[in-house]
Amino acid sequence: MNKKSSPSLADELKSYVAPFRFDGAGEFHLKSQKTNEKGGLDKDEGTKIIEANRERLNDFQERLYAQDRWSMLLIFQGMDASGKDSAIKSVFEGVNPQGCEVTSFKQPSATELDHDFLWRSMVALPERGRIGIFNRSYYEECLVVRVHQEILDRQKLPPQLVTKNIWNERFEDISAMERYLARNGTVILKFFLNVSKEEQRERFLARLEEPAKNWKFSLADIDERKLWDKYQAAYQDVIRHTASQAAPWIVVPADHKWFARVVIGSTIVSTLDRLDLHFPKVDKADRSEFAKVREALLNEGKAK
């Protein structure tokens, strides 16, 4: 009698990944995506999955680093107070920082504005064997720059190149770049933390009420909140035009921070699981050398 095979990690975590993954197949409407989904879990159950995923991620990261073939690029986008910072901190808690690097992209510097819009992101890409985490990314060039087109005027582009097609052109450039990276061994996952406008309001109020969080708040956040609908339309356009099999978007329900972490962690570890990561094998010649080293160390102890 054949034994039933145990479910794979991807199968185990599928219900926390598949409903939120968009790879460009079919239609996408942001308004149809729930922000308060909990996947049939309660918080205690979610916490157990988060902790299990941390252990899995730590193991996979060590194998990724040792194998030194693949790299992983994780992109986090979302409205203010969507939980990007805390999600990154939580999901990667306990992971060896030697193999991970977080890059946060703020307002471009004068030097960065003297280059093309992808340049500053390209110089921060992860090396083989490492995980690169972008807290915001080159997608800001199709989001905040699109909502605030006065920013585009400061990017020193020749006027004849700034046409009504510029956003579609940027989508094409980004998709081509991501396809190139994927063909060279970079695994790309893009997370949009989808928070509701009401939940954002509650989080802003919490920042005001807790002294330790006051530093996170500025009046500019309220000005951006007034442009909510424009940002939602821009995000929908970005996701529709840049999702692909090689670089899918994960539209993460973010009203419950703990469930967002379930989705993010489950997506990362199930993706790493499919890479067949393993520690490099030691050949016979190296084993022979190890035996000599061991013998020398043992003899060193005897000499004392």
C-alpha positions in Angstrom: 0.0 0.0 0.0 1.4 3.4 -0.9 1.8 5.9 1.9 0.1 9.2 1.5 2.7 11.9 1.0 2.7 14.6 3.6 1.4 18.0 2.3 4.1 20.4 1.1 4.8 23.7 2.8 3.2 25.5 -0.1 0.1 23.4 0.3 0.0 24.0 4.0 0.2 27.8 3.6 -1.7 28.1 0.3 -4.9 29.5 1.9 -2.9 32.4 3.3 -1.2 33.2 -0.1 -3.2 32.3 -3.1 -6.3 34.5 -2.4 -4.1 37.6 -2.3 -1.7 36.9 -5.1 -2.1 38.6 -8.5 0.2 37.7 -11.3 -1.4 39.6 -14.1 -3.8 36.8 -15.2 -7.4 38.1 -15.4 -8.8 41.4 -14.2 -7.9 43.3 -11.0 -10.1 45.7 -9.1 -8.7 47.1 -5.9 -12.1 47.9 -4.5 -13.0 44.2 -4.6 -10.0 43.4 -2.3 -11.0 43.2 1.4 -8.8 45.0 3.9 -10.2 43.3 7.0 -9.8 39.6 6.0 -8.6 37.2 8.7 -8.5 33.9 6.7 -10.7 32.1 9.2 -8.1 32.5 11.9 -8.2 34.1 15.3 -5.2 36.1 16.6 -3.8 33.3 18.7 -3.8 30.9 15.7 -2.2 33.6 13.5 0.5 34.2 16.1 1.5 30.5 16.0 1.8 30.7 12.2 3.9 33.9 12.4 6.3 32.2 14.8 6.5 29.0 12.7 7.2 31.1 9.6 10.0 33.0 11.4 11.8 29.7 12.2 11.3 28.5 8.6 12.5 31.9 7.2 15.6 31.7 9.4 16.4 28.2 8.0 15.8 29.2 4.4 17.8 32.4 4.7 20.8 30.3 5.9 20.5 28.0 3.0 20.0 30.8 0.5 23.2 32.5 1.8 25.2 29.3 1.8 24.1 28.2 -1.7 24.9 31.7 -3.1 22.8 31.2 -6.3 19.5 33.0 -5.8 18.7 36.4 -4.4 15.4 37.6 -3.2 13.9 41.1 -3.6 10.9 42.0 -1.4 9.1 45.2 -2.1 6.7 46.8 0.4 4.3 49.5 -0.6 1.3 51.0 1.1 -0.5 54.1 2.2 0.8 55.9 5.3 0.2 53.9 8.5 -0.5 50.7 6.5 2.1 48.9 8.7 5.1 48.4 6.4 7.8 49.1 9.0 6.3 46.9 11.8 5.5 44.1 9.3 9.1 44.0 8.1 10.4 44.1 11.7 8.0 41.3 12.8 8.4 38.9 9.9 12.2 39.1 10.0 12.6 39.0 13.7 15.4 36.6 14.5 16.7 36.3 11.0 20.5 36.7 10.6 21.0 40.4 9.5 24.2 39.3 7.6 21.9 37.9 4.8 19.3 40.7 4.8 19.3 44.4 4.1 16.5 46.9 4.4 16.5 50.0 2.1 14.1 52.8 2.7 13.6 55.2 -0.1 12.8 58.8 0.9 12.7 62.0 -1.2 15.4 61.7 -3.9 18.7 63.6 -3.4 20.2 66.0 -5.9 22.5 63.2 -7.1 19.7 60.7 -7.5 17.7 63.3 -9.6 20.7 63.5 -11.9 20.1 59.8 -12.8 17.2 57.9 -14.4 14.3 57.0 -12.1 15.4 53.4 -11.5 19.1 54.1 -10.7 18.9 54.5 -7.0 17.0 51.3 -6.6 19.4 49.4 -8.9 22.4 50.2 -6.8 20.6 48.7 -3.7 19.6 45.4 -5.3 20.5 42.3 -3.2 23.6 40.2 -4.1 23.3 36.5 -4.7 22.5 34.6 -1.5 20.9 37.6 0.2 17.4 39.1 0.8 16.9 42.7 -0.1 13.9 44.5 1.4 12.7 47.7 -0.2 10.5 49.8 2.2 8.9 51.8 -0.7 10.7 51.5 -4.0 10.8 52.6 -7.6 7.1 52.2 -7.6 6.9 55.6 -5.9 7.7 57.0 -9.4 4.3 55.8 -10.6 2.4 56.6 -7.3 3.4 59.8 -5.4 5.0 61.3 -8.5 1.8 60.6 -10.5 -0.4 62.1 -7.7 1.9 65.1 -7.3 3.0 65.8 -10.9 4.9 68.8 -9.8 7.6 66.3 -8.6 7.9 65.2 -12.2 8.9 68.7 -13.1 11.9 68.5 -10.8 13.2 65.3 -12.4 15.1 67.1 -15.2 13.6 65.1 -18.0 13.7 66.7 -21.5 10.2 68.3 -21.9 9.5 66.4 -25.1 9.8 63.1 -23.2 7.1 64.0 -20.6 4.0 63.0 -22.5 0.6 61.6 -21.5 2.1 58.1 -22.1 4.8 58.5 -19.5 3.1 56.3 -16.8 2.6 53.4 -19.3 6.2 53.9 -20.4 7.4 53.6 -16.8 5.2 50.5 -16.3 6.9 49.0 -19.4 10.4 49.9 -18.1 9.7 48.4 -14.6 8.3 45.2 -16.0 11.2 44.8 -18.4 13.7 45.4 -15.5 11.9 42.9 -13.2 11.8 40.3 -16.0 15.6 40.8 -16.5 16.3 40.4 -12.8 14.1 37.2 -12.6 16.1 35.7 -15.5 19.3 36.3 -13.6 18.2 34.6 -10.4 16.4 37.3 -8.4 13.1 36.2 -6.9 10.7 39.1 -6.7 7.7 39.5 -4.4 5.8 42.8 -4.2 3.5 43.4 -1.2 0.8 46.1 -1.2 -0.4 46.5 2.3 -4.1 47.3 1.7 -5.4 49.3 4.6 -8.9 50.9 4.8 -9.3 54.6 5.1 -11.0 54.2 8.5 -8.3 52.0 9.9 -5.7 54.6 8.7 -7.7 57.2 10.6 -7.6 55.1 13.8 -3.8 54.6 13.5 -3.2 58.3 13.0 -5.2 59.0 16.2 -3.2 56.4 18.0 0.0 58.1 16.9 -1.3 61.3 18.4 -2.4 59.8 21.7 0.8 57.8 22.3 3.9 60.0 23.0 6.2 57.3 21.7 4.5 57.4 18.4 4.2 61.2 18.0 7.3 61.4 15.9 5.7 59.3 13.2 3.0 61.9 12.6 3.1 65.0 10.5 0.5 67.4 9.0 1.6 66.2 5.6 0.0 62.9 6.4 -3.3 64.6 6.6 -2.7 66.4 3.3 -1.9 63.0 1.6 -5.0 61.5 3.2 -7.1 64.0 1.3 -5.8 62.5 -1.9 -6.9 58.9 -0.9 -8.9 58.3 -4.1 -6.1 59.4 -6.4 -3.7 57.1 -4.6 -6.1 54.2 -4.8 -6.5 54.7 -8.5 -2.7 54.9 -9.0 -2.2 51.7 -7.0 -4.8 49.9 -9.0 -3.1 51.0 -12.2 0.4 50.0 -11.0 -0.8 46.5 -9.9 -2.7 45.9 -13.1 0.2 46.8 -15.3 3.2 45.4 -13.5 2.0 42.1 -12.0 3.5 39.1 -13.7 4.4 35.4 -13.0 8.0 36.5 -12.4 7.1 39.4 -10.1 3.6 39.0 -8.6 1.8 41.5 -6.4 0.5 40.2 -3.0 -2.4 42.5 -2.0 -2.2 42.1 1.7 -5.3 42.7 3.9 -3.7 45.1 6.4 -6.5 46.2 8.8 -5.4 43.4 11.1 -1.6 43.7 11.5 -1.2 40.1 12.7 -3.0 38.7 9.7 -0.9 40.9 7.3 2.1 39.2 8.9 0.6 35.8 8.4 0.2 36.5 4.6 3.6 38.1 4.2 5.6 35.4 6.0 3.6 32.6 4.4 4.2 34.0 0.9 8.0 34.4 1.5 8.6 31.0 3.0 6.5 29.1 0.5 8.3 30.8 -2.3 11.7 30.0 -0.8 10.6 26.4 -0.3 10.1 26.0 -4.1 13.8 27.0 -4.8 15.2 23.7 -3.5 17.8 25.5 -1.3 20.5 23.4 0.2 23.9 23.7 1.8 26.8 23.1 -0.6 28.1 19.5 -0.6 31.6 18.9 0.6 33.7 16.7 -1.9 36.0 13.9 -0.8 39.1 16.0 -1.1 37.8 18.5 1.4 36.7 15.7 3.8 40.2 14.4 3.7 41.5 17.9 4.6 38.9 18.1 7.4 40.2 14.8 8.8 43.8 16.2 8.9 42.6 19.4 10.6 40.7 17.4 13.2 43.7 15.2 13.9 46.0 18.3 14.3 43.5 19.9 16.7 43.3 16.7 18.8 47.1 16.4 18.9 47.3 20.1 19.9 45.2 19.3 22.9 47.3 16.3 23.9 50.5 18.4 23.7 49.2 20.6 26.4 
